[in-house]
Amino acid sequence: MPLFDLTRPSTPLLPIVISVPHAGIAFPADIQAELKPSLLPPDDTDWFVHQLYDFATELGLPIIKANYSRWVVDLNRNPDSSPLYHDGRVLTGLCTSTTFLGEPIYRDERAEVAPTEVARRKSLYFGPYHAALQQLLDETKAQFGQVLLWDCHSIRRVVSAIHNGPFPDLILGSADETSASQPLIEQALQQLGSGRYSLSHNTPFKGGYITRHFGRPEAKQHALQLEMSKDVYMDDAEQAYDPARAEQIRAVLRRTLRTLGESLRTA
């Protein structure tokens, strides 16, 4: 299986790259054999997010989606597994040994993945995805003069180990307003907040490694993360894709991305 799927538009129209790092559910056979079968496929998966954004090429945007599970390697964590947050929430590293709830995922209930294995997975899975992402950003910036990386995520409405109470519908992460220009952040907030969905900014998610690493607005390379509660586009049990709900949020996403893209293109 390829490490990721990259779908390019027939004609690039807007300076935006779509990234979906956590929707993959594939495992190499050797890693899968070590995991608890009862936990597969991982509930921590960002289910159907690539389907939610499959309109990207209609807008003239490339979309890259990782195929391997975040339990193989988490593409949105610091390469050295240093924590992204320091507020007491349960944290998972580059190669996690637990679920979001702190439950061991391996049959032997190991507390951590061996450093040599982490290095192997980092080389095989983490490096190539990020290299491909940077190449897409470079290509797009070369064509349009600047570029926005839109990193797409979803999460259960309630994850008590991360946050007390339910999450809002949408959470825009801008690494405390450092990963994108202020006008771009303000436009994104205006568009996302103009509909029926509750919206927060940088709370409780500021954006992960992808947003923080690739967001270099001074170099005209911007990055924003959008986290979304799963029942915004899935059923109440957060198990199945709900086409009616999905189409409502897709309209907001289309409008937001088109507005941001046109703003960047004419700046």
C-alpha positions in Angstrom: 0.0 0.0 0.0 1.3 3.5 -0.8 2.1 5.7 2.2 -0.3 8.3 1.1 -2.8 9.2 -1.6 -2.2 12.4 -3.4 -5.0 13.7 -5.6 -4.1 16.7 -7.8 -6.6 18.9 -9.6 -6.6 19.0 -13.3 -5.8 22.7 -13.1 -4.5 24.4 -9.9 -6.8 27.3 -9.2 -6.1 28.5 -5.6 -3.0 28.5 -3.5 -4.1 26.0 -0.8 -2.9 22.5 0.0 -5.2 20.1 1.9 -3.6 17.7 4.3 -5.4 14.8 6.0 -2.9 13.0 8.2 -5.1 10.9 10.5 -7.8 9.3 8.4 -5.6 6.2 7.5 -6.4 2.8 9.0 -3.8 0.6 7.4 -1.1 -1.3 9.4 2.0 -3.2 8.4 1.4 -6.9 9.3 4.2 -7.0 11.9 2.8 -4.0 13.8 -0.8 -5.1 13.6 0.2 -8.5 15.1 1.4 -6.8 18.2 -1.8 -4.7 18.8 -4.8 -5.7 20.8 -7.4 -6.9 18.2 -10.3 -5.6 20.3 -9.0 -2.0 19.7 -8.9 -2.3 15.9 -9.6 -0.3 13.9 -8.6 2.5 16.2 -11.4 4.8 17.5 -8.8 7.6 17.4 -9.0 7.6 13.6 -10.3 10.8 11.9 -13.0 8.9 10.2 -14.1 10.0 6.7 -12.3 13.3 6.8 -10.8 12.7 3.4 -14.3 12.0 2.1 -15.6 15.2 3.7 -13.0 17.2 1.8 -13.2 15.4 -1.5 -14.5 18.5 -3.1 -10.9 19.9 -3.0 -10.0 19.1 -6.5 -13.2 20.8 -7.7 -11.8 24.0 -6.2 -8.4 23.4 -7.9 -6.7 22.2 -4.7 -4.4 19.2 -4.2 -5.3 16.9 -1.3 -2.9 14.5 0.4 -4.2 11.8 2.8 -2.0 9.4 4.8 -3.0 5.7 4.5 -1.4 4.3 7.6 -2.9 4.7 11.0 -1.7 7.2 13.5 -0.9 4.2 15.7 1.9 3.4 13.3 3.3 6.9 13.5 1.5 10.1 14.3 2.3 12.6 11.5 1.1 15.5 13.7 3.4 15.0 16.6 6.9 16.5 17.3 9.5 14.1 15.7 11.2 13.8 19.1 7.8 13.2 20.9 8.2 16.4 23.0 4.8 17.4 24.3 2.7 19.9 22.3 0.7 20.9 25.4 1.5 21.3 29.1 -2.0 21.5 30.6 -2.3 18.0 32.1 -4.2 16.3 29.2 -3.3 12.8 28.2 -0.6 13.1 25.5 0.4 10.7 22.8 3.8 10.8 21.1 5.2 10.1 17.7 4.6 6.3 18.2 1.9 6.0 20.8 1.6 3.1 23.2 -1.9 4.1 24.4 -5.3 5.4 23.1 -6.4 9.0 23.8 -7.9 7.6 27.1 -4.6 6.2 28.2 -5.5 2.5 27.5 -2.5 0.4 26.3 -2.8 -0.6 22.6 -0.2 -3.4 22.5 -0.8 -7.0 23.6 2.2 -6.9 26.0 0.9 -3.5 27.4 4.3 -1.9 26.8 4.7 1.6 28.2 6.6 2.8 25.2 7.7 1.8 21.7 11.4 1.0 21.6 13.6 4.0 20.4 15.0 1.9 17.5 11.5 1.1 16.3 10.4 4.7 16.6 13.4 5.7 14.5 12.5 3.1 11.9 8.9 4.2 11.6 10.0 7.9 11.5 12.2 7.1 8.5 9.6 4.9 6.7 6.4 6.9 7.3 6.9 10.3 8.9 9.7 11.6 6.7 8.1 10.8 3.4 4.7 12.4 4.2 6.3 15.6 5.4 8.6 15.7 2.4 5.7 15.3 0.0 3.8 18.0 1.9 6.7 20.5 1.6 7.0 19.7 -2.1 3.3 20.5 -2.6 3.7 23.7 -0.7 6.8 24.7 -2.7 5.1 23.9 -6.0 2.0 25.9 -5.1 3.9 28.8 -3.7 6.1 28.9 -6.9 2.9 29.2 -9.0 0.9 31.7 -6.9 3.5 33.6 -4.8 2.2 32.3 -1.4 0.4 29.2 -0.1 -1.8 28.0 2.7 -1.7 24.6 4.2 -5.1 23.6 5.6 -4.6 20.6 8.0 -7.9 18.6 8.5 -8.8 16.8 11.7 -11.8 15.4 13.6 -12.3 14.2 17.2 -15.1 12.7 19.3 -17.4 15.3 20.8 -16.3 14.3 24.3 -12.8 13.0 25.2 -12.5 13.5 29.0 -8.8 12.7 29.1 -8.1 15.8 26.9 -10.8 18.3 27.8 -13.5 18.7 30.4 -16.9 18.8 28.7 -17.8 18.6 25.0 -15.7 20.2 22.3 -17.2 23.0 20.2 -18.2 22.1 16.6 -15.1 23.7 15.1 -11.7 24.6 16.5 -9.3 26.7 14.4 -5.7 26.3 15.3 -3.1 29.0 14.4 -0.4 28.2 17.0 -1.4 31.3 19.0 -1.6 33.3 15.8 1.9 32.6 14.6 1.3 30.0 11.8 -0.5 32.3 9.4 -0.9 36.0 8.8 -3.4 37.9 10.9 -5.7 38.9 8.0 -5.9 35.2 6.9 -6.7 34.0 10.4 -9.4 36.7 10.7 -10.9 35.7 7.4 -10.9 32.0 8.4 -12.7 32.8 11.7 -15.2 35.0 10.0 -16.1 32.4 7.4 -16.2 29.5 9.8 -18.2 31.4 12.3 -20.8 32.8 9.9 -23.0 29.7 9.9 -24.7 27.6 12.6 -21.5 26.0 14.0 -19.9 26.8 17.3 -16.3 27.9 16.9 -13.3 28.4 19.1 -9.8 29.6 18.3 -6.7 27.9 19.7 -8.7 26.4 22.5 -8.3 23.5 23.3 -6.2 22.8 20.2 -3.6 25.3 18.8 -2.6 23.1 15.9 -0.1 20.2 16.1 3.3 19.7 14.6 2.2 20.1 11.0 0.7 23.6 11.7 3.5 24.7 13.9 6.3 23.4 11.6 4.9 24.4 8.2 3.4 27.7 9.3 5.9 30.3 8.2 3.9 33.4 7.3 7.0 35.5 7.0 8.0 33.3 4.1 4.5 33.5 2.7 3.8 29.9 3.7 0.8 29.9 6.0 -0.7 27.0 7.9 -4.0 26.5 9.8 -5.5 23.4 11.5 -9.2 22.8 11.6 -10.4 20.3 14.3 -14.0 19.2 14.0 -16.3 17.3 16.3 -17.2 14.1 14.6 -21.0 14.4 15.0 -20.8 17.5 12.9 -20.6 15.2 9.8 -21.3 11.8 11.3 -24.2 10.3 13.1 -24.9 10.8 16.8 -23.0 7.6 17.7 -20.0 9.0 15.7 -19.8 5.7 13.8 -21.3 6.4 10.3 -20.9 9.2 7.8 -24.1 11.3 7.7 -24.5 12.7 4.2 -27.0 15.4 5.1 -24.9 16.7 8.0 -21.8 16.4 5.9 -23.2 18.4 3.1 -24.0 21.3 5.4 -20.5 21.6 6.8 -19.0 21.0 3.3 -20.8 24.1 2.2 -19.1 26.1 4.9 -15.7 24.5 4.1 -16.1 25.3 0.4 -16.9 28.9 1.1 -14.1 29.3 3.6 -11.4 27.8 1.4 -12.6 29.6 -1.7 -12.5 32.9 0.2 -9.1 32.3 1.7 -7.7 31.1 -1.6 -8.9 34.1 -3.6 -7.6 36.4 -0.9 -4.1 34.8 -1.2 -4.2 34.8 -4.9 -4.9 38.5 -5.2 -2.7 39.7 -2.4 
